Amino acid sequence: MTGSKGLGRLSVQFLAEEMELESNCKENPEKMVYAIVDWKNIRSGEDLHTVEVEWDDPSETSIYADGSPFGTRITLTGLKSLWDGEALEKLGSDVWMLRSPFRDERGKTKGKTALDFHIDLQASEIESARERFNKRHNALFDNWKARITGVVEDARQRSGGSEASVTVEFAPDYPEGVGDARTYRETVRFPVVRRPAKTDDGDDSAEESDEAAKGNGKGILMDDSVNVPALNRARFSILVFKTEGRQPGGLSVGEMREYLKAHGGVSVYDAGFRLPYYGSEDLSGHDWLNVGVDQGRRLITSELLPERLRTGTRYLLDLPNPGRIFGAVDVDTNHEAAVADKLPVRSDWLRIQPGRDRLAPNSSFAQLRDLVRFGLDFYANRYRAVSDDVAQKQRGKERPSRVLDNALLTLDSYKTEIPKVAYQDVRRDVVAVRTAVEKESKAIDSRATLLAPLATAGMAALAMNHELSNNATLLEEVLSLLRELAESAPSVETERAVRALEEYQAQFDAFRGLISPLADREDREATRRHKVETIVSQVVGILQRRLSGVVFDYNSIPRDLLFPVGAFVEWSAIIQNLLFNAWNAMLDCKIRIVRFDGSPTNVRRQYLRISDTGVGLTMPPEEAGILFEAFERRISISSQNQSIAIGGQGLGLAIVRMIANSRSADVSFVNPPEGFSTAIQISWKG
């Protein structure tokens, strides 16, 4: 629940001159409550409770959100402020934490549950309204690294016993080095652990371990009645985030951490109402699943997972801490009570304590907690297993030439057992392959030597970025002082100085944006499939001030088109160098347009094409491959534009090809679309 003071109704007075309310209730959808308030007719200074509101209850039906015959509609007219894309973006930033992240890609939940709170924005006259409104919400919840879901259905109503299912989904390149996304499913008997009933001295021993239940000399007795389901129905979904490195959509790591700190953890919802005790940091129930406690105890294996999943590794150390997860558990205590009433023998059920903020600590709650914790332990187990598998594969890698040397030795050892002609043919082919591999290795080494000065410059850029950060702080302080001076003693000179310094600050920040990814370990080393549109829009946003007068068009890039697996800084460097190349080609042209086109995502060969209106090639595109060689520079720039040209060493396209090839992508000149003079295309296997 949100709010409690009854002041929300006053917000409409600040938003608009008139409010109209229509409402049909679930119990009697044929009857409407209709009310209208005209704030212009209310005298200032009157008590709110004395204001008369015109209302009626006509016999009238209506259609509300999602086609529902019952609900409420509030219409505000005579708006007092301008609503544009920027206002909607700010609104989305204010309400994003109210919106559930547990929705599939089509924007619909799988059934109406406590996890289903959706805001549908319709503003056809505002460009990109829905995208801007959803920007902050999607920035966080599109970036989960793992998703854990679980469900148990009709456990108390099945005579033959019940099972629960748990699923763990890993995003691409999580754990690092994996590559493609992976999904693991596990079906487990419910309840997930067997509990002892009582010791022979009458003490309750429900907290004893499974090993103790098997008999350890303490006289523990097993009672099957305590190991039958005491919970009938529950489902949960937990997202795991990586709270470091660059986040999508301009969301800072700090914002992500603050949101997860305030709203993260695993919450419990009872028929749509959140029980504040669970997942709330300011209450002791914040870690009701004991994740933080077990991390502090340095536990290495789970007592909940079956023996076949208990590997020899210390997998429980990979449990995600509460500050990295966002989850919800959906139960219905009224449903649980109704099912318990129908059982032949009355037993305990999931119920809320009188304080209305938490569940009673009985066997039903213990089974619910064990199920959710099973999901987290299963995640840690699979994460460690996948990580170990990646490590083993990396240890098995050798230089190709060394592998071929071993192949020749093996072939020679079987020389007497192989027909002479066959032996000679095979050995000749292996030697030819080894020679080709050696030549390729030398070519790679020569490129590395060639680019060594650039690597040195890159290290210098890292050091310079640190100094620029300090200078940015100083620049902001000076600008603040200058603004204060302009307000206290206005003058044309100070206002001009403020505008000039603000313009310089914007250019300064754009320059920092070019090299800041080099300083971010996530951007340099993490490898996953980045959205093409996201990379292009971020690079264009950074370079727009530097490439003044250029019109950029990237609306033809499909939103779901992905680059091959690679680091952010790699694809960013490719786009930057191609834009610099286009800039130099357009310096002597009156029309400066750069257009990006992306392929559909369902084709075997996907691509991104960058076209410009520059001077064009002096050779056919199929013969222009030589321009990707280092130090090849064929463009001629007039003397008046030489000072604003970028680069000039003939290395930009060589760097583009080298990075693209390292990520199994091809880059080449192609025939440009109509209205453009040059086009370069990056293509990769779909």
C-alpha positions as CSV (number, residue, x, y, z in Angstrom):
1,M,0.0,0.0,0.0
2,T,1.1,3.6,-0.7
3,G,-0.1,6.8,1.0
4,S,-2.2,7.1,4.1
5,K,-3.0,10.7,4.8
6,G,-5.8,11.2,2.2
7,L,-3.9,14.0,0.5
8,G,-3.5,12.3,-2.9
9,R,-6.9,13.7,-4.0
10,L,-5.5,17.2,-3.7
11,S,-2.9,16.5,-6.5
12,V,-5.6,16.9,-9.1
13,Q,-6.1,20.6,-8.0
14,F,-2.5,21.3,-9.0
15,L,-2.7,19.3,-12.2
16,A,-5.9,20.6,-13.8
17,E,-9.0,22.9,-13.4
18,E,-11.6,20.1,-13.5
19,M,-11.7,16.4,-12.4
20,E,-14.2,13.8,-13.6
21,L,-14.5,10.4,-11.8
22,E,-16.3,7.3,-13.1
23,S,-16.3,4.0,-11.1
24,N,-18.1,0.7,-11.3
25,C,-17.5,-1.8,-8.5
26,K,-16.9,-5.5,-8.9
27,E,-19.9,-6.6,-6.9
28,N,-22.4,-4.5,-9.0
29,P,-20.9,-3.5,-12.3
30,E,-24.3,-2.3,-13.6
31,K,-24.2,0.7,-11.3
32,M,-21.8,3.6,-11.7
33,V,-20.6,6.2,-9.3
34,Y,-20.1,9.5,-11.2
35,A,-18.6,12.7,-9.7
36,I,-17.2,16.0,-11.0
37,V,-15.2,18.7,-9.3
38,D,-14.6,22.1,-10.8
39,W,-11.8,23.8,-8.8
40,K,-12.6,27.2,-10.4
41,N,-15.9,27.3,-8.6
42,I,-14.4,26.7,-5.2
43,R,-13.5,29.7,-3.1
44,S,-10.0,30.0,-1.6
45,G,-9.9,29.6,2.1
46,E,-12.8,27.1,2.5
47,D,-12.4,24.0,4.5
48,L,-12.0,21.0,2.2
49,H,-14.7,19.0,4.0
50,T,-17.3,21.7,3.3
51,V,-16.7,21.7,-0.5
52,E,-19.8,20.3,-2.3
53,V,-19.1,17.7,-5.0
54,E,-21.6,17.0,-7.7
55,W,-22.2,13.2,-7.9
56,D,-24.7,10.7,-9.2
57,D,-25.1,6.9,-9.3
58,P,-26.7,6.2,-12.7
59,S,-27.4,2.6,-13.9
60,E,-24.6,2.6,-16.5
61,T,-21.8,0.3,-17.5
62,S,-18.3,1.1,-18.8
63,I,-15.1,-0.5,-19.9
64,Y,-11.9,0.2,-17.9
65,A,-8.3,-0.8,-18.2
66,D,-7.5,-4.1,-19.8
67,G,-11.2,-4.4,-20.9
68,S,-12.5,-4.8,-17.4
69,P,-16.2,-4.1,-16.7
70,F,-15.3,-2.7,-13.2
71,G,-12.6,-0.2,-12.2
72,T,-12.1,3.5,-11.9
73,R,-11.4,6.2,-14.5
74,I,-10.2,9.8,-13.6
75,T,-10.2,12.4,-16.3
76,L,-8.5,15.7,-15.8
77,T,-9.2,18.7,-18.1
78,G,-7.9,22.2,-18.2
79,L,-4.3,21.1,-17.6
80,K,-2.2,23.7,-15.8
81,S,1.2,22.6,-17.1
82,L,2.7,21.4,-20.4
83,W,3.1,17.7,-20.8
84,D,5.9,16.7,-23.2
85,G,8.4,14.0,-23.6
86,E,10.7,15.4,-20.9
87,A,7.8,15.6,-18.4
88,L,6.8,12.0,-19.1
89,E,10.4,10.8,-18.7
90,K,10.5,12.6,-15.3
91,L,7.1,11.0,-14.3
92,G,8.4,7.6,-15.3
93,S,11.5,8.1,-13.1
94,D,9.2,9.0,-10.2
95,V,6.9,5.9,-10.4
96,W,9.3,3.2,-11.7
97,M,9.7,1.6,-8.3
98,L,5.9,0.9,-8.1
99,R,6.0,-1.2,-11.3
100,S,6.6,-4.9,-11.2
101,P,9.6,-6.2,-13.1
102,F,8.1,-9.7,-13.4
103,R,6.5,-9.4,-16.9
104,D,7.4,-11.3,-20.0
105,E,8.8,-9.6,-23.2
106,R,5.2,-9.0,-24.5
107,G,4.4,-6.8,-21.6
108,K,1.9,-9.2,-20.1
109,T,2.2,-11.3,-17.0
110,K,1.5,-15.1,-17.1
111,G,-1.9,-14.7,-15.3
112,K,-3.0,-12.0,-13.0
113,T,-1.0,-12.2,-9.8
114,A,0.3,-10.0,-7.1
115,L,3.3,-9.4,-9.4
116,D,1.1,-7.7,-12.0
117,F,1.0,-3.9,-11.7
118,H,1.2,-2.3,-15.1
119,I,1.1,1.3,-16.3
120,D,0.0,1.7,-19.9
121,L,0.8,5.1,-21.4
122,Q,-1.0,6.4,-24.4
123,A,0.2,9.8,-25.7
124,S,0.1,9.7,-29.5
125,E,0.9,13.4,-30.0
126,I,4.2,13.1,-28.0
127,E,7.1,11.6,-29.9
128,S,8.6,8.4,-28.3
129,A,6.3,9.0,-25.3
130,R,6.1,5.4,-24.1
131,E,9.8,4.8,-24.6
132,R,10.7,7.8,-22.6
133,F,8.2,7.0,-19.8
134,N,9.6,3.4,-19.5
135,K,13.3,4.5,-19.8
136,R,14.2,4.2,-16.2
137,H,12.1,1.2,-15.5
138,N,13.5,-0.8,-18.4
139,A,17.1,0.4,-17.7
140,L,17.2,-1.7,-14.5
141,F,15.0,-4.6,-15.2
142,D,16.3,-5.4,-18.7
143,N,19.7,-5.9,-17.0
144,W,19.2,-9.0,-14.8
145,K,21.9,-11.5,-15.0
146,A,19.9,-14.5,-13.6
147,R,16.2,-15.2,-13.0
148,I,15.0,-17.8,-10.5
149,T,11.4,-18.9,-10.6
150,G,9.6,-21.6,-8.7
151,V,6.0,-22.9,-8.2
152,V,4.1,-25.4,-6.2
153,E,0.5,-26.1,-7.1
154,D,-2.3,-27.9,-5.3
155,A,0.2,-29.6,-2.9
156,R,-2.4,-30.3,-0.2
157,Q,-5.0,-31.5,-2.6
158,R,-3.0,-34.3,-4.2
159,S,-3.2,-37.7,-2.5
160,G,-0.2,-39.1,-4.2
161,G,2.2,-36.5,-3.0
162,S,3.3,-33.3,-4.6
163,E,6.2,-31.8,-6.4
164,A,7.6,-28.3,-6.8
165,S,9.5,-27.0,-9.8
166,V,12.4,-24.5,-9.8
167,T,14.0,-22.9,-12.9
168,V,17.2,-20.9,-13.1
169,E,17.9,-18.8,-16.2
170,F,21.3,-17.2,-16.9
171,A,21.7,-14.3,-19.2
172,P,24.3,-14.5,-22.0
173,D,27.9,-14.4,-20.8
174,Y,26.8,-14.9,-17.2
175,P,28.9,-16.4,-15.5
176,E,31.6,-14.5,-17.5
177,G,33.0,-16.5,-20.4
178,V,29.9,-18.7,-20.9
179,G,28.6,-17.2,-24.1
180,D,25.0,-18.1,-24.8
181,A,22.1,-18.0,-22.3
182,R,21.5,-21.1,-20.3
183,T,18.4,-22.5,-18.4
184,Y,18.3,-25.2,-15.7
185,R,15.2,-26.9,-14.3
186,E,14.8,-29.0,-11.2
187,T,11.7,-30.8,-9.9
188,V,11.8,-31.6,-6.2
189,R,9.5,-33.4,-3.8
190,F,7.5,-31.0,-1.7
191,P,8.2,-30.2,1.1
192,V,11.8,-30.1,0.1
193,V,13.2,-31.4,3.4
194,R,12.1,-34.0,5.8
195,R,11.7,-32.8,9.4
196,P,11.8,-34.9,12.6
197,A,8.7,-34.8,14.8
198,K,9.8,-34.9,18.4
199,T,12.6,-36.3,20.6
200,D,11.7,-39.0,23.1
201,D,11.8,-36.4,25.9
202,G,9.1,-34.4,24.2
203,D,11.1,-31.5,22.9
204,D,10.3,-30.1,19.5
205,S,13.3,-30.8,17.2
206,A,12.0,-29.3,14.0
207,E,15.2,-27.4,13.6
208,E,17.4,-30.6,13.6
209,S,19.1,-31.5,10.4
210,D,18.4,-34.4,8.1
211,E,21.4,-36.2,9.4
212,A,20.0,-36.0,12.9
213,A,16.6,-37.3,11.6
214,K,18.3,-40.4,10.4
215,G,19.1,-41.3,14.0
216,N,22.2,-40.2,15.9
217,G,21.7,-41.7,19.3
218,K,19.4,-38.9,20.6
219,G,16.2,-40.8,20.2
220,I,14.7,-38.7,17.4
221,L,11.5,-40.2,16.1
222,M,10.3,-39.7,12.5
223,D,6.6,-38.8,12.0
224,D,5.4,-38.8,8.4
225,S,2.5,-36.5,9.4
226,V,4.9,-33.5,9.8
227,N,6.4,-34.2,6.4
228,V,3.2,-33.8,4.3
229,P,2.6,-30.5,2.5
230,A,1.3,-27.8,4.9
231,L,1.2,-25.3,2.0
232,N,-1.1,-25.7,-1.0
233,R,0.0,-23.0,-3.5
234,A,2.9,-20.6,-3.9
235,R,5.0,-19.1,-6.7
236,F,8.1,-16.9,-6.7
237,S,10.4,-15.0,-9.0
238,I,13.8,-13.6,-8.1
239,L,16.1,-11.5,-10.3
240,V,19.8,-11.4,-9.7
241,F,21.7,-8.3,-10.7
242,K,25.4,-7.5,-11.1
243,T,25.8,-4.2,-9.4
244,E,29.1,-3.1,-11.0
245,G,30.2,-1.7,-14.3
246,R,28.2,0.1,-16.9
247,Q,24.4,-0.3,-16.8
248,P,22.1,0.1,-19.7
249,G,19.9,3.1,-20.4
250,G,22.2,5.6,-18.6
251,L,21.4,4.1,-15.2
252,S,24.3,4.5,-12.9
253,V,25.6,1.8,-10.6
254,G,24.9,4.0,-7.7
255,E,21.2,4.4,-8.7
256,M,20.9,0.6,-9.1
257,R,22.5,0.0,-5.7
258,E,20.3,2.6,-4.0
259,Y,17.1,1.1,-5.5
260,L,18.0,-2.4,-4.6
261,K,19.0,-1.2,-1.1
262,A,15.6,0.4,-0.6
263,H,13.3,-2.0,-2.5
264,G,15.4,-5.1,-3.1
265,G,15.5,-8.4,-1.2
266,V,12.6,-11.0,-1.5
267,S,9.2,-9.6,-0.6
268,V,6.0,-11.6,0.2
269,Y,2.7,-10.7,-1.2
270,D,-0.6,-12.0,0.2
271,A,-3.3,-11.9,-2.5
272,G,-1.7,-8.8,-3.9
273,F,-0.9,-7.0,-0.7
274,R,2.7,-6.7,0.3
275,L,3.7,-7.9,3.8
276,P,6.2,-5.2,4.8
277,Y,8.2,-7.4,7.2
278,Y,9.7,-9.4,4.3
279,G,12.4,-7.8,2.1
280,S,12.3,-4.5,4.1
281,E,15.7,-3.3,5.2
282,D,14.5,-1.3,8.2
283,L,13.0,-4.4,9.9
284,S,14.7,-7.6,11.1
285,G,12.9,-9.6,8.5
286,H,14.9,-8.1,5.7
287,D,16.9,-11.3,5.4
288,W,14.2,-13.8,6.2
289,L,15.8,-16.4,3.9
290,N,19.1,-16.2,6.0
291,V,21.2,-15.5,2.9
292,G,23.3,-12.9,4.6
293,V,23.6,-15.0,7.8
294,D,24.8,-18.1,5.8
295,Q,27.3,-15.9,3.9
296,G,28.6,-14.7,7.2
297,R,28.9,-18.3,8.4
298,R,30.9,-19.1,5.2
299,L,28.7,-22.2,4.5
300,I,29.9,-24.0,1.5
301,T,27.1,-26.5,0.7
302,S,23.3,-26.6,0.9
303,E,21.2,-28.8,3.2
304,L,18.3,-28.4,0.9
305,L,19.7,-29.7,-2.5
306,P,19.5,-33.4,-3.3
307,E,22.7,-35.5,-3.1
308,R,23.2,-35.6,-6.9
309,L,23.6,-31.8,-7.0
310,R,26.0,-31.6,-4.0
311,T,29.2,-31.2,-6.0
312,G,32.6,-31.0,-4.3
313,T,33.0,-27.3,-4.9
314,R,32.2,-24.6,-2.4
315,Y,29.2,-23.4,-4.4
316,L,27.2,-21.9,-1.6
317,L,29.8,-19.1,-1.4
318,D,28.2,-17.9,-4.7
319,L,24.9,-17.0,-3.1
320,P,23.8,-13.5,-4.2
321,N,23.8,-11.1,-1.3
322,P,20.4,-9.4,-0.5
323,G,21.7,-6.2,-2.1
324,R,21.9,-7.9,-5.6
325,I,18.4,-9.5,-5.7
326,F,14.9,-8.3,-6.3
327,G,12.2,-10.9,-5.8
328,A,8.6,-11.5,-4.9
329,V,6.7,-14.5,-3.4
330,D,3.0,-14.8,-4.2
331,V,0.7,-16.6,-1.7
332,D,-2.9,-16.3,-0.6
333,T,-3.6,-17.0,3.1
334,N,-7.4,-17.0,2.5
335,H,-7.0,-19.7,-0.1
336,E,-4.7,-21.7,2.3
337,A,-7.3,-21.5,5.1
338,A,-10.1,-22.6,2.8
339,V,-8.1,-25.6,1.6
340,A,-7.2,-26.5,5.2
341,D,-10.9,-26.4,6.2
342,K,-11.7,-29.1,3.6
343,L,-9.0,-31.5,4.7
344,P,-10.2,-34.7,6.5
345,V,-8.0,-33.9,9.5
346,R,-7.7,-30.2,10.6
347,S,-4.0,-29.1,10.4
348,D,-2.0,-25.9,10.3
349,W,-2.0,-23.5,7.4
350,L,-0.3,-20.4,6.2
351,R,-1.7,-17.5,8.1
352,I,-1.0,-13.9,9.0
353,Q,-0.2,-12.9,12.6
354,P,-2.5,-10.4,14.3
355,G,0.0,-7.5,13.6
356,R,-0.8,-8.0,9.8
357,D,2.8,-7.6,8.8
358,R,4.2,-11.1,8.8
359,L,3.3,-14.8,8.6
360,A,2.9,-17.1,11.6
361,P,6.1,-19.1,12.1
362,N,4.5,-22.5,11.7
363,S,5.3,-25.5,9.5
364,S,3.5,-23.9,6.5
365,F,5.8,-20.9,6.6
366,A,8.9,-23.2,7.1
367,Q,8.0,-25.1,3.9
368,L,7.5,-21.8,2.0
369,R,10.9,-20.5,3.2
370,D,12.6,-23.8,2.3
371,L,11.1,-23.7,-1.2
372,V,12.3,-20.2,-1.9
373,R,15.7,-20.8,-0.4
374,F,16.0,-24.0,-2.5
375,G,15.7,-21.8,-5.5
376,L,18.6,-19.5,-4.3
377,D,20.8,-22.5,-3.4
378,F,20.0,-24.1,-6.8
379,Y,21.2,-20.9,-8.5
380,A,24.5,-20.8,-6.5
381,N,25.0,-24.5,-7.4
382,R,24.5,-24.0,-11.1
383,Y,26.5,-20.8,-11.1
384,R,29.5,-22.6,-9.6
385,A,29.1,-25.6,-11.9
386,V,29.0,-23.4,-15.1
387,S,32.0,-21.3,-13.8
388,D,34.1,-24.4,-13.2
389,D,33.2,-25.8,-16.7
390,V,34.4,-22.5,-18.3
391,A,37.6,-22.6,-16.3
392,Q,38.3,-26.2,-17.4
393,K,37.8,-25.3,-21.0
394,Q,40.1,-22.3,-20.8
395,R,42.9,-24.4,-19.2
396,G,42.7,-26.8,-22.1
397,K,43.5,-24.2,-24.7
398,E,46.8,-24.3,-26.5
399,R,48.4,-22.5,-29.4
400,P,47.2,-23.9,-32.7
401,S,50.8,-24.4,-33.9
402,R,51.6,-26.5,-30.8
403,V,48.5,-28.6,-31.4
404,L,49.6,-29.2,-35.0
405,D,53.1,-30.2,-33.9
406,N,51.5,-32.8,-31.6
407,A,49.4,-34.0,-34.5
408,L,52.5,-34.5,-36.7
409,L,54.2,-36.5,-33.9
410,T,51.1,-38.7,-33.5
411,L,51.0,-39.2,-37.3
412,D,54.7,-40.1,-37.4
413,S,54.2,-42.7,-34.6
414,Y,51.7,-44.5,-36.8
415,K,53.8,-44.2,-40.0
416,T,54.4,-48.0,-40.4
417,E,50.7,-48.8,-40.0
418,I,49.5,-46.3,-42.6
419,P,49.8,-46.9,-46.4
420,K,52.8,-44.9,-47.6
421,V,50.8,-42.7,-50.1
422,A,48.1,-41.9,-47.6
423,Y,50.8,-41.1,-44.9
424,Q,52.6,-38.7,-47.3
425,D,49.4,-36.9,-48.4
426,V,48.1,-36.4,-44.9
427,R,51.4,-35.3,-43.5
428,R,51.8,-32.8,-46.4
429,D,48.4,-31.3,-45.7
430,V,49.1,-31.0,-41.9
431,V,52.4,-29.3,-42.6
432,A,50.7,-26.9,-45.0
433,V,48.1,-26.1,-42.4
434,R,50.8,-25.5,-39.8
435,T,52.7,-23.2,-42.2
436,A,49.5,-21.2,-42.8
437,V,48.9,-21.0,-39.0
438,E,52.4,-19.7,-38.4
439,K,52.1,-17.0,-41.0
440,E,48.8,-15.9,-39.5
441,S,50.3,-15.8,-36.0
442,K,53.2,-13.7,-37.4
443,A,50.7,-11.3,-39.0
444,I,48.8,-11.0,-35.7
445,D,52.1,-10.3,-33.9
446,S,53.1,-7.7,-36.4
447,R,49.7,-5.9,-36.0
448,A,50.2,-6.0,-32.2
449,T,53.7,-4.4,-32.7
450,L,52.1,-1.8,-35.0
451,L,49.5,-0.9,-32.5
452,A,51.8,-0.8,-29.5
453,P,52.1,3.0,-29.6
454,L,48.3,3.1,-29.5
455,A,48.2,0.9,-26.5
456,T,50.7,3.3,-24.8
457,A,48.4,6.1,-25.7
458,G,45.5,4.2,-24.2
459,M,47.3,3.8,-20.9
460,A,48.0,7.5,-20.9
461,A,44.3,8.1,-21.6
462,L,43.4,6.0,-18.5
463,A,45.7,8.2,-16.3
464,M,44.3,11.3,-18.0
465,N,40.7,10.3,-17.3
466,H,41.5,10.3,-13.6
467,E,42.8,13.9,-13.8
468,L,39.8,14.9,-16.0
469,S,37.4,13.6,-13.3
470,N,39.1,16.0,-10.8
471,N,39.0,18.8,-13.3
472,A,35.3,18.2,-13.9
473,T,34.6,18.7,-10.2
474,L,36.6,21.9,-10.1
475,L,34.8,23.1,-13.3
476,E,31.4,22.5,-11.7
477,E,32.4,24.4,-8.6
478,V,33.7,27.4,-10.7
479,L,30.5,27.3,-12.7
480,S,28.3,27.3,-9.6
481,L,30.2,30.3,-8.2
482,L,29.9,32.2,-11.5
483,R,26.1,31.5,-11.5
484,E,25.8,32.8,-8.0
485,L,27.7,35.9,-9.0
486,A,25.4,36.4,-12.1
487,E,22.3,36.2,-9.8
488,S,23.7,38.5,-7.1
489,A,25.2,41.1,-9.5
490,P,23.6,40.6,-12.9
491,S,25.5,42.0,-15.9
492,V,25.8,41.2,-19.6
493,E,29.4,40.1,-19.1
494,T,28.7,37.6,-16.3
495,E,25.8,36.1,-18.2
496,R,28.0,35.8,-21.3
497,A,30.7,34.1,-19.2
498,V,28.2,31.7,-17.7
499,R,26.9,30.7,-21.1
500,A,30.4,30.3,-22.5
501,L,31.5,28.2,-19.5
502,E,28.4,26.0,-19.7
503,E,29.1,25.4,-23.4
504,Y,32.7,24.5,-22.6
505,Q,31.5,22.1,-19.8
506,A,29.2,20.3,-22.3
507,Q,32.1,19.8,-24.7
508,F,34.4,18.8,-21.9
509,D,31.9,16.1,-20.7
510,A,31.5,14.9,-24.3
511,F,35.3,14.5,-24.6
512,R,35.4,12.6,-21.3
513,G,32.6,10.3,-22.6
514,L,35.0,9.2,-25.4
515,I,37.6,7.8,-23.0
516,S,35.7,7.0,-19.8
517,P,34.8,3.4,-21.0
518,L,38.5,2.6,-21.0
519,A,38.5,3.3,-17.3
520,D,35.6,0.9,-16.6
521,R,36.7,-2.7,-16.1
522,E,33.2,-3.9,-17.1
523,D,33.4,-2.0,-20.4
524,R,36.9,-3.3,-21.1
525,E,36.6,-6.9,-20.2
526,A,32.9,-8.0,-19.9
527,T,31.7,-9.8,-23.0
528,R,28.0,-10.2,-23.8
529,R,25.7,-9.4,-26.7
530,H,25.0,-5.6,-26.7
531,K,22.0,-4.0,-28.4
532,V,23.2,-2.3,-31.6
533,E,20.8,0.6,-31.1
534,T,22.1,1.2,-27.6
535,I,25.7,1.3,-28.6
536,V,25.0,3.6,-31.6
537,S,22.8,6.0,-29.7
538,Q,25.3,6.3,-26.8
539,V,28.3,7.0,-29.2
540,V,26.3,9.5,-31.3
541,G,25.2,11.2,-28.1
542,I,28.8,11.6,-27.0
543,L,30.1,12.8,-30.4
544,Q,27.2,15.0,-31.5
545,R,28.8,18.2,-30.2
546,R,32.2,17.3,-31.7
547,L,30.8,16.5,-35.1
548,S,28.8,19.7,-35.4
549,G,26.4,20.1,-38.3
550,V,26.1,16.4,-38.9
551,V,22.5,14.9,-39.0
552,F,22.4,11.3,-37.6
553,D,19.6,8.9,-38.4
554,Y,19.5,5.6,-36.7
555,N,15.8,4.9,-36.6
556,S,16.2,2.0,-39.1
557,I,18.1,-0.2,-36.5
558,P,15.7,-2.9,-35.1
559,R,15.5,-2.5,-31.4
560,D,16.3,-6.2,-30.8
561,L,19.3,-6.4,-33.2
562,L,22.4,-7.6,-31.2
563,F,26.1,-7.3,-31.9
564,P,28.1,-10.6,-31.5
565,V,29.4,-11.3,-28.1
566,G,32.0,-8.6,-27.2
567,A,32.9,-5.9,-24.7
568,F,31.1,-2.5,-24.8
569,V,34.4,-0.7,-25.4
570,E,35.1,-2.8,-28.5
571,W,31.8,-2.0,-30.3
572,S,32.0,1.6,-29.1
573,A,35.5,2.0,-30.6
574,I,34.3,0.5,-33.9
575,I,31.4,3.0,-34.2
576,Q,33.6,5.9,-33.1
577,N,36.2,5.2,-35.7
578,L,33.6,4.8,-38.5
579,L,32.0,8.1,-37.5
580,F,35.4,9.9,-37.5
581,N,36.1,8.4,-41.0
582,A,32.7,9.7,-42.2
583,W,33.3,13.1,-40.6
584,N,36.6,13.6,-42.5
585,A,34.9,12.5,-45.8
586,M,32.1,15.1,-45.3
587,L,34.2,18.1,-44.3
588,D,34.2,19.6,-47.8
589,C,30.5,18.8,-48.4
590,K,27.5,21.1,-47.7
591,I,25.2,18.2,-46.8
592,R,26.4,16.1,-43.9
593,I,24.2,13.1,-43.1
594,V,25.1,9.8,-41.5
595,R,22.6,7.0,-41.6
596,F,22.5,3.7,-39.8
597,D,20.6,0.7,-41.2
598,G,20.2,-2.7,-39.5
599,S,19.2,-6.0,-40.8
600,P,16.1,-7.9,-39.6
601,T,16.9,-10.2,-36.7
602,N,15.5,-13.3,-38.4
603,V,18.1,-13.5,-41.2
604,R,21.1,-15.8,-41.3
605,R,23.5,-13.0,-41.9
606,Q,22.9,-9.9,-39.9
607,Y,24.5,-6.5,-40.5
608,L,24.8,-2.8,-39.5
609,R,25.4,-0.4,-42.4
610,I,26.8,3.1,-41.9
611,S,26.3,5.5,-44.9
612,D,27.5,9.1,-45.3
613,T,27.2,11.9,-47.8
614,G,30.9,12.5,-48.1
615,V,33.2,12.7,-51.1
616,G,32.9,9.0,-51.9
617,L,35.4,6.3,-53.0
618,T,37.7,6.7,-55.9
619,M,37.4,2.9,-56.6
620,P,34.6,0.3,-56.7
621,P,33.5,-0.9,-53.2
622,E,34.7,-4.4,-53.9
623,E,38.3,-3.1,-54.5
624,A,38.3,-0.8,-51.4
625,G,39.5,-3.5,-49.0
626,I,43.0,-2.0,-49.2
627,L,41.7,1.0,-47.2
628,F,41.5,-1.2,-44.1
629,E,45.2,-1.7,-44.2
630,A,47.2,0.3,-41.7
631,F,48.5,3.7,-42.8
632,E,46.4,3.6,-46.0
633,R,45.0,7.1,-46.3
634,R,43.4,8.2,-49.7
635,I,41.2,11.1,-48.7
636,S,42.0,14.7,-49.6
637,I,40.8,17.5,-47.3
638,S,40.9,21.2,-48.2
639,S,43.3,23.4,-46.3
640,Q,40.6,25.4,-44.5
641,N,39.2,22.2,-43.0
642,Q,42.5,20.5,-42.1
643,S,42.4,21.8,-38.6
644,I,39.1,20.1,-37.7
645,A,39.8,16.8,-39.3
646,I,40.0,13.8,-36.8
647,G,42.8,11.3,-37.0
648,G,45.0,11.4,-40.0
649,Q,47.3,8.4,-39.4
650,G,45.4,5.9,-41.5
651,L,44.8,3.6,-38.6
652,G,41.1,4.1,-37.9
653,L,39.7,1.5,-40.4
654,A,42.6,-0.9,-39.6
655,I,41.4,-0.8,-35.9
656,V,37.8,-1.4,-37.0
657,R,38.7,-4.5,-39.0
658,M,41.0,-5.9,-36.3
659,I,38.3,-5.6,-33.6
660,A,35.5,-6.8,-35.8
661,N,37.5,-9.9,-37.0
662,S,38.3,-10.8,-33.3
663,R,34.6,-11.0,-32.7
664,S,33.9,-13.1,-35.8
665,A,32.4,-10.2,-37.7
666,D,33.3,-8.9,-41.2
667,V,33.6,-5.3,-42.3
668,S,33.7,-4.0,-45.8
669,F,32.7,-1.2,-48.2
670,V,29.3,-1.9,-49.9
671,N,27.2,0.0,-52.5
672,P,25.5,2.9,-50.6
673,P,21.8,3.5,-50.6
674,E,20.3,6.2,-52.8
675,G,21.3,9.7,-51.7
676,F,24.5,8.6,-50.1
677,S,28.1,8.4,-51.4
678,T,29.8,5.8,-49.2
679,A,28.7,2.9,-47.1
680,I,30.5,0.5,-44.7
681,Q,28.9,-2.6,-43.5
682,I,29.6,-4.8,-40.4
683,S,28.1,-8.3,-40.8
684,W,28.0,-11.3,-38.6
685,K,26.3,-14.7,-38.3
686,G,22.7,-14.4,-37.1
